Amino acid sequence: MHDFCYKGKELYCEEVAVRDVAGKVLTPFYLYSRKTLVDHYTKLAKAFKSVKPLICFSMKANSNLAVVRALVKAGAGLDIVSLGELFRALEAGADAKKIVYAGVGKTRKEIHDAIKTGILLFNVESAGELVVINEIAGKLKKHVQVSLRVNPDVEAKTHSYVTTGKKESKFGIELDTAEAIFLDKARYPHIDLCGIHVHIGSQITLGEPFVQAFRKVLIFLAHLEKQGAKIKFLNLGGGLGIIYSDEKPQTADEFASRILPLLQGKKFQVIFEPGRFICGNAGIFVTQVLYTKKNQAKSFVVVDGAMNDLIRPSLYGAYHEVLSVTKNENLKRIQADVVGPVCETGDFLAKDRNIPDFGSGDLIALMSAGAYGFTMSSNYNSRPRVAEVMVSGNKFEIVRKRETLPDLVRGETIPSFLK
Ligand code: LLP
């Protein structure tokens, strides 16, 4: 599944001991395995080989240049949601023709710059956005490809914060409205309305919600085609779940065996937008124990990483397995919370876990932290963002330097009336 495992007592990433990276980089840091990243991309590409999908890695999950570069080199396209991600994509050497642009709130500047860059298509979420894209495309004398993101009203059976395909969510367009837009496409002469996009949520471990949603979309597509719509792209989104603890998500092959039959005889260019499936288990977060403390109710392991570095536990109650970077079987096991230095009770990385009775200086790995880890980190409590490191075989390199204190105030000034 991934390339983080023990050799003797030491946790390794591929052929590099995590302890050696900590010695060089100091803590906390994110550590990525290039091999796991590429393997996961390849698994999906192979499983769907018969339909030659364009797999657009969802950069919001991890947009580090090295991560994006590794995937682009393996053949991936990219799913972006901002000019920042477009900038990173191009810096990483991506081919603009393999970039799809999603999001409910694209600004005029974002639309303008993305058209100029020559991206493959926009995933559009409202009629208002179509009007703006049409106008800007006209001014630039361009004809722009667009997929409509539909909302199939399907329950993805995942955390409510990352459920996106129910009609109560802000995402996508109801099928009836989408149909009306397609029939009215003459209103948008600078747009080629040529695709359908659907993404029903994230960390979906069951196959059924995908099948339900895709079935609905395919019926809808057939209906549109009967009315003369010319559909080139079928973007099936991302959302594949991974193992954090005891989940039993579908493998790429199981997913393909459910989905490929639905696509039989269809001539669309199929697009996928996986994020977590590719990078979730390709990264860990490494932190060091500062202190341990105990009160009448609980034991706490206070570490140097915090919610600003890895917010998933605080925000979603997400589970990340806690492992010792160096195993010490002599330590008894205790029930404790792993908490950071941030001044909030919500600042925990793990809650009520049965873990070794760690001591000051011990290194801890929070597993499966490669997706939505660094990308959701912040400078809360004026904590510099941590370093990111990539391993390839027996080599490792810092792929993002730890922020410095001056980085924290970059762009800030004291106004003249306070001098
Ligand atoms: N496509 C669209 C339109 C999306 O909104 C997303 C994720 C993806 C693709 C990629 O989804 P994935 O394959 O990674 O599930 N911060 C949350 C997850 C938010 C997902 C947002 N959209 C977390 O840490 O669990």
Residues whose N, C-alpha, C, O or C-beta is under 5 A from the ligand:
A	BS01	LLP	S58 A61 A102 V162 H199 G201 S202 Q203 G237 G238 G239 L240 E273 P274 G275 R276 F277 R312 Y372
